[in-house]
Amino acid sequence: MLIKNKPIYFFAVMPAMAAGLASRHFGEVLPDWVRDHFGDACWAGMIYFGVRMVWTHRSIIWAMLLSCMFSWLIEFSQLIQTPWLIEIRSTVWGALILGHGFLVIDLIRYTVGILCMVMIDRYFLRNKMDG
């Protein structure tokens, strides 16, 4: 893929991030399943589009696998409870990026979020770039 496609992925990061933050901010008025799952899925989707933006020349499968590995590593890092990491996680940015506690369901949320963004990438974004 060409460098000219980087802005498409940059702008794809924005709605993924906005949707994830909105699901947290407006959680009390959203259906329970949206409030419970959407934020984590969007976070991982944002990671996927960020990977695609940085490595536009790589395949979708490569980006999907790297995004899953990164997201899962962040989740597994939550098993490490050292004072300095707990302090970072107590900040807004630290909580948004690193999370708080390990949950197996988060691994599923991340995977589903990435797969949804792969589908958007494959069937909508790539068609815009190629057409």
Residue pairs with C-beta under 8 A, 6 or more apart in sequence:
1 56
1 57
1 129
2 56
3 56
5 56
5 129
6 53
6 56
8 125
8 128
8 129
9 49
9 50
9 52
9 53
9 56
9 125
10 53
12 49
12 52
12 53
12 117
12 120
12 121
12 125
13 46
13 49
13 50
13 53
16 42
16 45
16 46
16 49
16 117
17 42
17 46
19 38
19 42
20 38
20 39
20 40
20 41
20 42
20 43
20 45
20 46
21 39
23 30
23 34
23 35
23 38
23 39
23 42
24 39
27 35
28 35
30 38
37 109
37 112
40 106
40 109
40 110
40 113
41 109
41 110
41 112
41 113
41 116
42 113
43 71
43 96
43 110
43 113
44 67
44 68
44 71
44 109
44 110
44 111
44 113
44 114
44 117
45 113
45 114
45 116
45 117
47 67
47 70
47 71
47 114
48 63
48 64
48 67
48 113
48 114
48 117
48 118
48 121
49 117
49 121
51 63
51 66
51 67
51 70
52 60
52 63
52 121
55 62
55 63
55 66
60 118
60 121
60 122
60 126
63 118
64 114
64 115
64 118
67 114
68 110
68 111
68 114
71 107
71 110
71 111
71 114
72 107
72 110
74 97
74 98
74 99
75 99
75 102
75 103
75 106
75 107
75 110
76 102
77 85
77 98
78 98
78 99
78 100
78 101
78 102
79 102
85 98
87 94
88 94
88 98
89 95
89 98
89 99
89 100
99 106
